[in-house]
């Protein structure tokens, strides 16, 4: 039996759009061997997800269509089948049985009106001739295999009743239900905590060995690829620009785009003034790619700040009076009531938390989902009701301000929410969305003056004046996040809370937004609280860091000290779970 399992040759997938023909997959060729994991990496729009959907023959026609190439699948019996030639009915025999897929967003992939158990049972009975009870038994066994707690409860639970990590495990169980030969995982860990991500990656690697399958793993994060892949395919604008074994790609990248992706991930072991981006290694002029001849190490070294320089910066910050003082803050939510409606139990989301923030500082808040960091950020602005404590900003307790005083304070203290799309009104142009706070607070005398200010803000965040009249859906995720940054600056604030503001972005776009935030901080003398579950991102942004767990502070101190010498077991676990993409670790894993 041949080791070759899948052979894609000269694949072409095109989409007809209002702007013309888009070659989403442009002459792509690669192979997948038995028991191998191939990582496909690239930014949004690179064609990696469309490539996987083409393999599954799930391209919506119209507007998309596979217009050329072959996708040859090698069966255990020695047969070779070109999947592009099969009818839809014939292709259904391959989906699930031979090739299965874990989609990027489990909440949109799972049907909200059916229990998780029903959905896995349906997948099993669709492909296997078994009774309902046998399908239930198989589902419970799968839930145990993917390490879901209390499988009987999950069987009867609806998707909204599960955490993100649990929903992803249900999707993996469904994908694995027919022991497929190929498992395609499309960004399966993008929005998950690093600790949950680590367990999902380990789970997939173990299941791959257990059922003797191969994996095509799609992501924008080369750090994740380093943890799981044997070979790497780098895609850019629909084409493969580089491919090779994982050690070669990480130790000696050849294409400037690969170098850019490797460099823009925030490192834990050094402090940088700014993150390199793809544009530092390559740019396009008149349709031609101009390569900057520099290595990843050269680029990182050029932005490096010494430990002594950062320590001196911290000392200068602490010589000032705190801008914000948080004392014994508690935010509890009722979780149980008795017959008379009296609360009998509480969820202690924030429990006796105290810290200071100095002018010009970035204080990082980090922890897993559910640790209380977002509730803490919202409590500081009275967007979540604090039970007790003090939040003193410039000598005034925010928790005791009147409505009129609170309205005045919101001019100076702003928040950038986690999801830019849901925080922008889809019916308002982005120009009007940015102008709205100015109208509410009476900033400037006329809308003409306000429009001039909006154009200035758009240009500040590297957008164009002509974007004023476009709607949110017309922008990419990174652009929408820039719009939210511009809106937060509309009232000339001095203090901004950034709540998971880069968590769903490509690493290259993430680097651009992080650099923008730092640039604006220096230019406008801003103070930040930066909230994220990604400790490496928080470390890059922060002067000091607060690590939260179950509503309380686990550890607090200079960001570099916490990352290099964590004191608590919880922080150590967070750091160990971060995919670091170090060549030395790849060398050990691959036995090079």
C-alpha positions in Angstrom: 0.0 0.0 0.0 1.4 3.4 -1.0 2.2 6.0 1.7 0.5 8.6 -0.4 -3.0 9.4 0.7 -3.9 12.6 -1.0 -2.3 14.3 -4.0 -3.5 17.7 -5.1 -2.2 18.9 -8.4 -2.6 22.4 -10.1 -5.8 23.1 -8.2 -7.8 26.2 -9.3 -10.8 27.5 -7.4 -12.3 30.8 -8.6 -15.1 33.1 -7.3 -17.1 35.5 -9.4 -17.6 38.8 -7.5 -18.8 42.3 -8.3 -15.2 43.4 -8.6 -14.4 40.6 -11.1 -12.9 37.1 -10.9 -11.1 36.2 -7.7 -8.5 33.3 -8.0 -8.9 32.2 -4.4 -6.8 29.1 -5.1 -4.3 29.6 -7.9 -2.4 26.6 -9.3 -1.9 24.9 -5.9 -0.1 21.5 -5.6 0.7 19.5 -2.5 0.5 16.0 -1.1 -0.5 14.3 2.2 1.0 11.0 3.3 -0.5 8.4 5.7 -0.1 9.2 9.4 1.3 12.7 8.5 0.2 16.2 9.7 0.6 18.9 7.1 0.1 22.5 8.3 -1.3 25.1 5.9 -0.5 28.6 7.1 -1.2 32.2 5.9 -3.2 35.3 6.6 -7.0 35.7 6.0 -7.5 35.7 2.3 -4.5 33.6 1.5 -6.6 30.8 0.2 -5.9 28.2 2.9 -9.5 27.6 4.0 -10.8 27.6 0.3 -8.2 25.0 -0.4 -9.6 22.7 2.3 -13.2 23.3 1.2 -12.2 22.4 -2.3 -10.8 19.1 -1.1 -14.1 18.5 0.6 -16.0 19.7 -2.5 -17.9 22.2 -0.3 -17.3 25.3 -2.5 -20.7 27.0 -3.0 -21.5 27.2 -6.7 -22.3 30.0 -7.5 -20.3 32.1 -6.8 -17.3 29.7 -6.5 -16.2 26.8 -8.6 -13.3 24.4 -9.0 -12.2 25.2 -12.5 -9.0 23.1 -12.9 -6.6 20.6 -11.4 -7.1 17.2 -9.7 -7.6 16.0 -6.1 -6.6 12.3 -6.1 -7.5 10.2 -3.1 -5.6 6.9 -2.6 -7.8 4.2 -1.0 -6.6 1.3 1.2 -7.4 -1.1 -1.7 -4.9 0.6 -4.0 -7.6 2.6 -5.9 -7.1 6.2 -7.0 -10.1 8.5 -7.2 -10.1 12.0 -8.5 -12.6 13.8 -6.2 -13.2 16.6 -8.7 -14.9 14.1 -11.1 -17.4 12.7 -8.6 -21.1 13.6 -8.5 -22.5 15.1 -5.3 -24.1 11.8 -4.4 -20.8 10.0 -4.8 -18.9 12.6 -2.9 -21.1 12.2 0.1 -19.7 8.7 0.5 -16.2 10.2 1.0 -17.3 13.0 3.4 -17.3 11.8 6.9 -16.2 8.3 6.1 -12.9 9.1 4.4 -12.4 12.8 4.8 -13.8 14.8 7.8 -13.6 18.4 8.7 -13.5 20.5 11.9 -14.7 24.0 11.1 -13.3 27.2 12.5 -16.2 28.4 14.6 -18.0 25.6 16.5 -20.9 27.8 17.5 -21.9 28.4 13.9 -21.2 24.8 12.9 -23.4 23.3 15.6 -27.2 23.6 15.2 -28.5 25.6 18.2 -31.9 23.9 18.3 -30.5 20.3 18.6 -28.6 18.8 21.6 -24.9 18.1 21.0 -25.6 14.4 21.4 -28.3 14.4 18.7 -26.0 16.0 16.2 -23.2 13.5 16.7 -25.7 10.6 16.7 -27.1 11.9 13.4 -23.6 12.0 11.9 -22.9 8.4 13.0 -26.3 7.0 11.7 -25.8 8.8 8.4 -22.6 6.9 7.6 -23.0 3.7 9.6 -25.8 1.1 9.6 -26.3 1.1 13.4 -29.4 1.4 15.7 -30.1 4.5 17.7 -28.9 2.9 20.9 -25.6 1.8 19.3 -25.2 5.4 18.0 -25.8 6.8 21.5 -23.2 4.4 23.0 -20.7 5.4 20.3 -21.4 9.0 21.0 -20.8 8.6 24.8 -17.6 6.7 24.1 -16.4 9.5 21.7 -17.2 12.2 24.3 -15.0 10.3 26.8 -12.3 9.9 24.2 -12.2 13.7 23.6 -12.1 14.2 27.4 -15.4 15.9 27.8 -16.5 16.0 31.5 -19.7 14.1 32.3 -20.5 12.8 28.8 -24.1 12.0 29.8 -24.7 15.7 30.6 -23.0 16.9 27.3 -25.2 14.4 25.4 -28.3 16.3 26.5 -26.8 19.8 26.5 -27.4 22.4 23.8 -24.4 24.2 22.2 -25.0 27.5 24.1 -24.6 25.6 27.4 -21.0 24.6 26.7 -17.8 26.6 26.8 -15.8 27.3 23.6 -13.3 24.5 24.4 -16.2 22.0 25.0 -17.9 22.9 21.8 -14.7 22.4 19.9 -14.4 18.9 21.5 -17.9 18.1 20.4 -16.9 19.1 16.8 -13.8 16.8 17.0 -15.9 13.9 18.3 -18.3 14.4 15.4 -15.4 14.6 12.9 -13.8 11.4 14.4 -17.1 9.5 14.6 -16.4 7.4 11.4 -12.7 7.0 11.8 -11.8 9.1 8.8 -8.5 8.7 7.0 -8.1 12.5 6.6 -9.0 15.0 9.2 -9.1 18.7 8.0 -8.9 21.1 11.0 -9.7 24.7 9.9 -8.4 27.1 12.6 -9.7 24.8 15.4 -8.0 26.7 18.2 -8.1 30.4 17.0 -10.3 31.9 19.7 -9.4 29.5 22.6 -7.3 30.1 25.7 -3.7 28.9 25.4 -4.3 26.2 28.0 -7.4 24.9 26.2 -5.6 25.2 22.9 -2.8 23.0 24.2 -5.2 20.3 25.3 -7.0 20.4 22.0 -3.7 20.0 20.1 -2.6 17.1 22.3 -6.0 15.5 21.9 -5.9 15.7 18.1 -2.3 14.3 18.0 -3.4 11.4 20.2 -6.6 10.6 18.3 -4.6 10.8 15.0 -2.4 8.0 16.3 -5.3 6.1 17.8 -7.4 5.8 14.6 -4.3 5.9 12.2 -5.4 9.0 10.3 -3.7 12.0 8.7 -4.3 15.7 9.5 -4.4 18.9 7.4 -4.1 21.6 10.0 -5.0 25.2 8.9 -4.0 28.2 10.9 -2.6 31.7 10.7 -0.3 31.0 13.7 3.1 29.5 13.0 3.6 28.9 16.7 0.7 26.4 16.6 2.1 24.8 13.5 5.4 24.2 15.3 3.6 22.2 17.9 1.8 19.8 15.6 2.9 19.7 12.0 5.4 17.5 10.2 5.4 19.6 7.0 4.4 23.2 6.4 2.7 24.9 3.4 2.8 28.7 3.4 0.1 30.3 1.3 -0.1 34.0 0.1 -2.8 35.4 -2.2 -4.0 32.0 -3.4 -0.6 30.6 -4.1 1.9 28.4 -2.3 5.0 30.5 -1.7 7.0 28.0 0.3 6.7 24.5 1.6 9.0 22.0 3.4 9.5 20.1 6.6 8.7 22.0 9.8 12.3 22.2 11.0 13.6 23.7 7.7 10.8 26.3 7.5 11.5 27.5 11.1 15.3 27.3 11.0 15.8 28.7 7.5 12.8 30.4 6.0 13.4 31.4 2.3 10.4 33.5 1.3 10.0 37.0 2.8 6.3 36.3 3.6 7.3 33.3 5.7 9.9 35.4 7.5 7.3 38.0 8.2 4.8 35.5 9.7 7.6 34.1 11.9 8.7 37.5 13.1 5.4 39.1 14.0 4.5 36.7 16.8 5.4 38.4 20.1 8.4 36.6 21.7 8.3 35.7 25.4 12.1 35.7 25.9 12.8 39.3 24.8 11.2 42.8 24.9 10.6 44.7 21.7 9.8 48.4 21.1 7.6 47.2 18.1 6.7 44.0 16.4 8.1 43.3 12.9 5.3 42.9 10.3 5.1 41.2 6.8 5.7 44.7 5.3 9.1 44.9 6.9 10.2 41.9 4.8 8.3 42.5 1.6 6.2 45.2 -0.2 4.5 45.5 -3.5 5.2 48.3 -6.0 3.4 48.4 -9.3 2.4 44.8 -9.0 5.9 43.7 -8.3 7.1 42.2 -5.0 10.1 44.0 -3.5 12.0 41.9 -0.9 13.9 43.3 2.0 17.0 41.3 2.5 16.9 40.7 6.2 16.7 37.7 8.5 14.1 37.3 11.3 16.9 37.6 13.9 18.2 40.8 12.3 14.8 42.3 12.4 14.0 41.3 16.0 17.4 42.6 17.2 16.8 46.0 15.6 13.6 46.5 17.8 15.0 45.0 21.0 14.9 46.8 24.4 17.3 45.8 27.1 16.0 44.7 30.6 17.8 47.7 32.1 16.1 50.1 29.8 12.7 48.7 30.6 13.4 48.7 34.3 14.4 52.4 34.2 11.1 53.1 32.3 9.1 51.4 35.1 10.9 53.4 37.7 10.0 56.7 35.9 6.3 55.6 35.8 6.2 54.8 39.5 7.5 58.3 40.4 4.1 59.7 39.5 0.8 59.6 41.4 -1.4 56.8 40.2 -4.0 57.8 37.6 -6.3 54.9 38.7 -6.5 53.2 42.2 -8.6 50.1 42.5 -9.3 49.0 46.1 -11.0 45.8 47.3 -13.2 45.6 44.2 -15.9 42.9 44.3 -18.3 42.1 41.4 -20.6 39.2 42.3 -23.5 37.8 40.2 -26.3 35.8 41.8 -26.3 32.1 40.7 -29.0 30.6 42.9 -32.2 31.8 44.7 -34.5 30.2 47.2 -38.4 29.9 47.1 -38.7 33.5 48.3 -36.4 35.0 45.6 -33.5 35.6 48.0 -30.0 34.9 46.6 -28.5 31.9 48.2 -25.3 31.6 46.1 -23.0 33.9 44.1 -20.5 33.7 41.2 -17.6 35.8 42.5 -16.4 37.1 39.2 -14.2 39.7 40.8 -13.3 39.1 44.5 -11.3 41.6 46.5 -9.1 43.0 43.7 -6.7 45.9 44.3 -4.1 47.6 42.0 -2.8 50.9 40.7 -2.3 52.2 37.2 0.2 55.0 36.5 -0.1 57.7 33.8 1.4 56.6 30.5 1.5 52.9 31.7 0.1 49.8 30.1 -1.2 47.4 32.7 -1.9 43.9 31.4 -4.7 41.7 32.7 -4.3 38.1 31.7 -5.9 34.8 32.5 -8.1 32.1 31.1 -11.8 32.6 30.1 -13.9 32.9 33.2 -11.1 34.2 35.3 -12.8 37.6 35.8 -10.6 39.9 33.7 -13.3 41.2 31.3 -15.8 41.7 34.2 -13.0 43.6 36.1 -12.5 45.9 33.1 -16.2 46.5 32.7 -16.6 47.1 36.4 -14.1 49.9 36.3 -16.4 51.8 33.9 -19.6 50.8 35.6 -20.6 48.6 32.6 -20.9 45.7 35.2 -22.4 46.5 38.7 -19.7 46.3 41.4 -20.9 45.0 44.7 -18.3 46.9 46.8 -14.9 48.5 46.7 -13.5 51.7 45.3 -12.4 52.7 41.8 -10.6 56.1 42.2 -9.8 58.0 39.0 -8.0 61.3 39.4 -9.2 61.5 43.0 -12.9 60.6 42.4 -14.5 57.3 43.1 -16.2 56.2 39.8 -18.6 54.0 41.7 -20.1 57.0 43.5 -20.5 59.4 40.5 -23.9 60.7 39.4 -25.2 60.0 35.9 -24.1 63.5 34.7 -20.7 63.1 36.2 -20.4 59.6 34.7 -21.2 61.0 31.2 -18.5 63.6 31.6 -16.0 60.9 32.7 -16.7 58.8 29.6 -15.1 61.5 27.5 -11.9 60.7 29.3 -12.1 57.0 29.8 -13.0 54.7 26.8 -13.1 51.0 26.1 -12.3 49.0 22.9 -14.5 45.9 22.9 -13.4 42.4 22.0 -15.5 41.9 18.8 -15.3 45.0 16.5 -18.2 43.7 14.3 -20.7 43.4 17.0 -19.7 46.7 18.6 -20.3 48.6 15.4 -23.8 49.4 14.2 -24.2 47.6 10.8 -26.7 50.4 9.7 -24.3 53.2 10.3 -21.4 54.1 8.0 -18.1 53.9 9.9 -17.7 57.7 9.6 -21.0 58.3 11.4 -20.1 55.6 14.0 -16.9 57.5 14.8 -18.7 60.9 14.7 -21.6 59.8 17.0 -19.7 60.2 20.4 -18.7 63.7 19.4 -22.4 64.6 18.7 -23.5 63.1 22.0 -20.9 65.0 24.0 -21.1 68.2 22.0 -17.5 68.1 20.7 -17.1 70.8 18.0 -19.8 73.1 16.8 -20.8 71.6 13.5 -20.9 68.2 11.8 -18.5 69.6 9.1 -15.9 70.1 11.8 -16.6 66.7 13.2 -16.3 65.1 9.8 -12.8 66.7 9.4 -11.9 65.2 12.8 -13.2 61.7 11.7 -11.0 61.9 8.5 -8.0 62.8 10.7 -8.7 59.9 13.0 -9.1 57.5 10.1 -5.8 58.5 8.7 -4.3 58.2 12.2 -5.2 54.5 12.2 -3.9 54.0 8.7 -7.3 54.1 6.9 -8.4 56.4 4.1 -10.7 59.4 4.0 -12.9 57.7 1.4 -13.7 55.0 3.9 -16.0 57.4 5.7 -19.1 56.4 3.8 -18.5 52.6 3.9 -20.3 50.2 6.2 -18.7 47.8 8.7 -19.3 44.6 6.6 -17.1 46.1 3.8 -14.0 45.9 6.0 -11.7 43.1 7.1 -11.4 42.2 10.8 -8.1 44.1 11.2 -9.7 47.2 9.6 -12.8 47.0 11.8 -10.5 46.9 14.8 -8.8 50.0 13.6 -12.2 51.7 13.2 -13.0 50.9 16.9 -9.6 52.3 17.9 -10.4 55.5 15.9 -13.9 55.7 17.6 -12.3 55.3 21.1 -10.0 58.3 20.3 -12.9 60.6 19.1 -13.3 62.3 22.5 -9.5 62.7 23.1 -9.5 60.2 26.1 -6.5 59.8 28.4 -7.4 56.2 29.6 -8.4 53.3 27.4 -9.4 49.7 28.4 -8.6 47.3 25.5 -10.7 44.1 26.1 -9.4 41.2 24.0 -9.0 43.7 21.1 -6.7 41.5 19.0 -7.7 38.0 20.0 -9.4 37.0 16.7 -6.9 38.7 14.3 -4.2 37.1 12.1 -0.8 37.3 13.8 0.4 39.8 11.1 -2.7 42.0 11.4 -2.5 41.6 15.2 1.1 42.9 15.1 0.0 46.0 13.1 -2.8 46.8 15.6 -0.5 46.3 18.6 2.1 48.6 17.0 -0.6 51.2 16.3 -1.8 51.1 20.0 1.8 51.7 21.2 2.4 54.4 18.6 -0.8 56.2 19.7 0.1 55.8 23.4 3.5 57.6 22.8 1.9 60.3 20.5 -1.2 61.1 22.7 0.1 60.2 26.2 -2.5 57.5 26.7 -2.8 55.0 29.6 -4.0 51.5 28.9 -5.4 48.5 30.7 -4.8 45.7 28.1 -6.9 42.5 28.7 -6.2 39.3 26.9 -5.9 35.5 27.4 -2.7 35.5 25.3 0.1 36.0 27.7 2.7 36.6 25.0 0.6 39.5 23.6 0.1 41.0 27.1 3.8 40.7 27.8 4.7 42.7 24.6 2.1 45.4 25.4 2.5 45.7 29.2 4.8 47.5 31.6 3.3 45.6 34.5 1.0 42.5 34.5 -1.8 41.2 36.6 -2.5 37.5 36.4 -6.1 36.6 37.4 -7.6 33.2 38.3 -11.2 32.6 39.5 -11.8 36.3 40.3 -8.7 36.9 42.3 -5.2 38.1 41.5 -2.7 35.2 41.3 0.4 37.3 40.6 1.3 40.9 39.9 4.5 42.7 38.9 6.7 43.7 36.0 5.7 41.9 32.8 9.2 40.6 32.1 9.7 39.3 35.6 6.4 37.3 35.5 7.2 35.8 32.1 10.8 34.9 32.9 10.3 33.8 36.5 6.6 33.0 37.3 6.0 32.5 41.0 2.6 30.6 41.0 1.8 27.2 39.6 -1.1 28.8 37.6 1.1 31.3 35.9 3.7 28.6 35.1 0.9 26.5 33.5 -0.2 29.5 31.4 3.3 30.1 30.1 4.1 26.5 29.5 0.9 26.2 27.3 2.0 29.0 24.9 3.1 27.7 21.5 6.5 29.3 21.2 7.7 28.1 17.9 11.3 27.7 19.0 13.7 25.9 16.7 15.3 24.0 19.6 11.9 22.6 20.6 11.1 21.6 17.0 14.5 19.9 16.8 13.7 17.8 19.9 10.2 16.9 18.8 11.3 15.9 15.3 14.5 14.2 16.4 16.5 16.2 13.9 
